Amino acid sequence: MLRSWPWAPACAGAPPLRSSGFTLIEMMVALAVFSLAAMALIRLEGATIRGATILDSTLVAQMVARNVAIEALTDTGPPAIGKATGQETNGGRAWAWTRVTTPTGDARILRIEVAVADAGGTVQGRLTVVRPATQPATVTAS
C-alpha cells in the first residue's frame, strides 16, 4: 500500500491529503478581531467607572446644597442679603458651599442660590430656592 505524506506529491489515483484546522493567517485575523473587541470592552468599563464616580460626587454635592438651602429656609429670620460661605462634611468628604442671597423684583421674596464645590474647587452642585423676605406673623392661641 502506498502511503502519501503531506509534503510528498499525491500518488496517482490517491486522493490528496487535506489538513484540518486553521491556517496561520486565519488565526492571526481571529486574534486581531478578538483583541479589538476586548479593548473596546475595557474602554467601556473605564468610561462606566468614571461616570459612576462623577454621578456619586454630583449626588453628594446636591445633598449638601439641599441641606444649606433648607437651613436658610427654616431659620426663624431671613438670611442677610449678600454672600455667605462655609464648609460641610458629607459622604466622608469636605465640601465648600457658597450661599448668595439677593432680592427679587418683589420686595416680599428673596432668592437664595447655593453652590457646592469639592476639595479641588470644582462646583459639583447648585440649587436655587426662594423664601419670604420677612418672617410671617405667628398666631398664638389664647
Secondary structure, DSSP 8 states (H G I E B T S, - for coil): -----TTS---TTS------S--HHHHHHHHHHHHHHHHHHHHHHHHHHHHHHHHHHHHHHHHHHHHHHHHHHHSSS---SEEEEEEEEETTEEEEEEEEEEE-SSTTEEEEEEEEE-TTS-EEEEEEEEEESS--------
